[in-house]
Amino acid sequence: MYREAVEGPEAVRRTVTVCKDAVEVVAEALREARVKRGFVVGSGTSFHASLYLQYLLNKYTDLHVTAIPASEFRAWRPTRGTYLVIGFSQSGESSDVVEAIREAKRLGALTICITNTPGSTLTRLAEYSIVTRAGEEKAVAATKTFDVQLAASVMITRAILGEEYGDLLSAAMAATRVVEREDLLRELASKLRETGSTFILGRGATYPVALEFALKLKEASMIHAEGFAVREFLHGPLQLVDESTPLYVLIGSRSSYEESRVGLERIKSYKPNWVYIGPSTPKLGELFSEVVEVEDVGEDVAVLPIVKAAQLIAYYASIARGLNPDKPTKLSKVVKYS
């Protein structure tokens, strides 16, 4: 898990370089399609990538898509009309994603897949494919393949708009510099040694990353963790916060921090033991117990350095708790069923 996590920034750089043509083909197909609505599906980590692509497409393009777990596609799909379906799966073999794309094809939907495995079932099923370049990932807890799913999402969105995505390379470099601060991340993770439960808060682009951080803590560290949007946390879950509560806040830009500040100050009044991960902004030290600063590379792509910090904290928390993050006892790399 550690080796693959630190390979993430280079995997993003390879994906940006190698996948340009495939991304342009997909973007052109989406521009020319007569459908303007659809679904983005995935399972586990890939579902969180689906949420991020939904955020980008709905915010910046004329497409309106809904991210849902792949296993729910058959229940949620429209019974009439035309639409598109985009499926994320690092292996290209996840049964739920494969079945969702198969059902979408049966219904005449435009189908696109984003996978890290050439020649996989999804690449054969979908009309269009983007094969990311993370290289083989063996750890059950996905790290670098999530990084390239995020990168592919940005590339697709920018290509539809006819814009460049060079800021992905800056974000990848910022992620590399996060890896260089692993002593701080290890120290923060050590404080989760006896933790039974924690919360991760995000806003906008970092909300899917908050969900992914929580999943990594569950998978690798055996910690009950839940992700929420910052202000949504005030609608109930806040009841569980006290001075013993570990809590992480993931913020992608100074503007997002300012828009979240009132909610954060409300949470602060209950004195959580909390950590901020994001770009620097004034008086962070007055609000948070600990701060992990990342470079201000822009809110949409800040997910790359922020998720790198999250992945490494989850890894080190696993080690601190005496676990083997590469061998979660109840999980497998690819979920299939007959």
N, C-alpha and C positions, 0 to 999 in steps of 0.2 A: 504493500500500500504506500509506504513512504517513497520508494523509488519511483513509482508511477505518478504520485502526486507531484514530485519535483520535476518530472518530465513534462508536466502540463504546459508550461509556457512555450517550450520548443514545439510541442504538438500543435499548439495554436499557430505558431509561425509557419509550420509545414502546411497546415490546413489552408491558411490564407494564401499561401503561394501556389499550392497544387490544385485547389478546388475552384479556382476562379471560373474556369470554363463551364464546369458543371453547374455552378451557381447561376451563371448568366443564362444557361439553358432553362433552368427552373424559373428564374425571374421572368424570362420572356414568355414562358408557358402561362405563368400567373397573370402577366399583363394582358395576354391575348384571350384568356379564358372568359367565357361568358358568365361565369359564376363569381359572385362577390362575397360569398359567405362559406363557412366551412368549419371543420374541426381540426384540432391538433391533438394527437393522442400519443400516449407513452405510458410506461409503468415504472413506478419507483423513481429513481433519479431521472429517467427519461421523461416522466410526467412533469417534473419540475422544469426541465428544458422546454417542454410544451407550453407551460405557463409563461416562460420568458418570451418565447416566440409570439404568443398571443399578445403580450404586452407591447412588443415592438410593432407587429403588423397592425393592430388596432389603433395604436397611437399615431403612426406615421403614414399609413397607406389607406387606400380605399377598401381594402379587404376587411371583413369582419369575421373573426374566427373565435371559436370557443375551445379552450383546452379542457379535456376530460380524461380520466383514466381510461386506457384502452379497453379494459375489461367491461366498462360501462357503455361502450360505443353502441352496441346493438340495442340497448335499452333507451338511449338518448337520441339516436339518429332520427332525423325527420322522416315522416312517412310520405312526403311529397316534395317536389321541387328539386333543383339541382344544386350541388355544392361540391366542395373539394375536401380532401382529407390528407393531412400531412402526418406521417408516423415517425416517431423517434424510437430507435432501438440500437444500442451499441453493438449487440451481437447480430442483429437482423434476424434472430430466431425466436424471440420472445413470443410465446403462443398467443397472448392476448393482443399484441400489436399485429402479428401476422393475421389473426382472425379478423381484426378490425379492418385492415386493408383489403382482405379478401371480400368481406361483406360490402365495403365501399365500392369495390370494382363491380360486384354483382349488381349494385344499384346504379351503376353508371357514373359514379363520382370520379372526378379527376384525382389521381392518387400520386403522392410524392413520398419518398422515404429519405430519412437522414440516418445513416448507419456508419459504423466504423469497420464493417466487415465486407469486403468485396466478395461477390458471388454468393452472398447469403440469400435466404428465402425471400426476404423483403426486396432485395434488389431485383429479383426475378419477377416478383408480383407487381410492384409499383410501376407506373408509367415513366416516372422520372426518379432518379436517385442522386443523392450526394453522398459520397463515401469519404468521410473525414479521415485524417491522417494521424491518429494518435498512436498507431502501432498496437501490438497485442497488449491487452490488459488482462492480467491474471487475477488480481485481487477482487474479491467479491464486492467490496465497497468501491464503487466507481469514483474515480478522481479525474484523471486526464481526459477520459472520454466525455465527462460532463463539460470540461473546459472547451473541448472542440464543438460540442453541441451548442454551447453559448455562442461561440465564434461563428458557426454556420448560420445561426439565427440572425446575427447582425449582418452577415454577408448577404443573405437572402433579402432582408429588408432594404438594405442600402442599394442593392442591385435593382430592385423593383423601382426605386426612386431615381436610379441613374447616378448615385452618389458613390464616392470612394469610401473605403473602410480601413485606411491606414492607421486610424487610431487604435485598431485592434493590436497592432504591433507595439504601440506605446503601452497599451494595457498589459500585454504579455511581458514586456520588460518590467513593468511595475510589479507584476506577479513574481518575477524572478527576484526582485529586491525584497519582497515579502519573505520568500524562502530564506534569504540571507539573515532574517531576524528570528530564526527558529529558536534561539535561546529564550527569547521573550515568550514565544508561543508555547514552548515546553513548560515554562514557569506557570503560565496561565492554565495550561492543561492540568498541571499537578494539583491545582486547587479543586479540580473535579474528582479527585481520587475517591472521596467518600460521598459524592453527590448521588442522590436518588432521582432527582428531577430538576430540569432546567428549562428556560424559555429563550427563544431566539426571535428578535423583532426586526422587521425590515419595512421598507417603503418603496413603492414603485418597482424599479428594476431589481431591487434587492429583496423584495418579498419572496420570489421563488427561491432565492439563495438562502433565505432564512429557513424555508421548508427543507432545503437540501442539507443545511448544516444540522438541523434536528435529525434528519434521517441518518447522517453519518454518525452522530453520537449514539443513536440506537443500534446501528449495525456493528460498528467497530468497538464502541465503549460500553455497551449495555447500560446506557443512561436513558431514562425516560425523558425525552425532549420534545417540545412542541414549538412550531413556528407560527407567528402571527404578524399581521400588519400592525404598525405601531399603535395607531389609534383604535384599532379593533381590539387590542389587548385590554383597553379600558372597559370594554363591554362584557365584563364577566371574569375573565382569567385573572385580572388584577387582584381579585379576592385572595389568590393564593400566594401573593408576594409578601415577604417580610425580610428581616435583616439576614436571614440565612439563605435566601434565594439567589442562586447564580443566574445571571441573565446577560445575554449578549444583544447588542444593538448594532445592526449593519446598515450604514447610510452611505449612499453613493455620491452625494454632492453637498456642498454647503447650502444650496437652496432647499434641498430635501431635509437637511438638518433643521433649518429655520422653520420649515413648515411642520416639522414634527416636534418642535421644542416645547410647546405647551403641554402636549401629551407626555413627553419625557419628564418634564418638571413635575407633573402629577405623579408619575411612577416614582420619581426620586424621593418624594415625601414619605414613601414607605421604606426607604433606606435599603434597597437591594444591594447585593454585592455584584456590581455589573461592569461590563466591559464594552467599550465603543470600538468598532472597527470601521474605518472610513477616512476620508480626507480631513486634514486639519481645519479647525474652525475655532474662533476665540472661546476661551473659558471652558474647554472640554474637561480640564482637570477639576473644575469646580463641580461638575455634574456627575462624572463617572469615576468609579474606583480605579479602573485601568484604561489605557488608551493604546490601540494599535493603529498608528497612522499609516495610511496608504497614499500614494500619489494621486493628485486630483487630475484624473485622465478623462473626466466626463462621466456623467451619471450612468449612461447606458452601458459603457464598457468597464466601469469600475467593478462590475461583478467579477471580473477575472482576478484581480488582486485580492478582493474581499473573500471570494470562495477559496482561494489558496490558503489564506489564513485559517479559514474554517476547517478545511480538510486536514491541515497539519495539527490543529488543536485537537480534533477528533482522534487522530492517530496517536498523539502523545498522551491523551487521556486514556486511551486503551492500554498503552504501555504502563502508565502510572497505576492503573487498576489491576495489573497483573494478567492482562488478557493478551491473546494473539489476534491482532486485527485482521490477519489474513485467513483466519479459520473461525468465522462465526458458526456456531454449532448447528443452527437451524436454517441456514441460508445456502443458496447455490448461485453461481454466477449467472446462469441463464435459467429462467423459470419457464418450464414446459409442462404441459399436461396432455393426457391422451383423450 
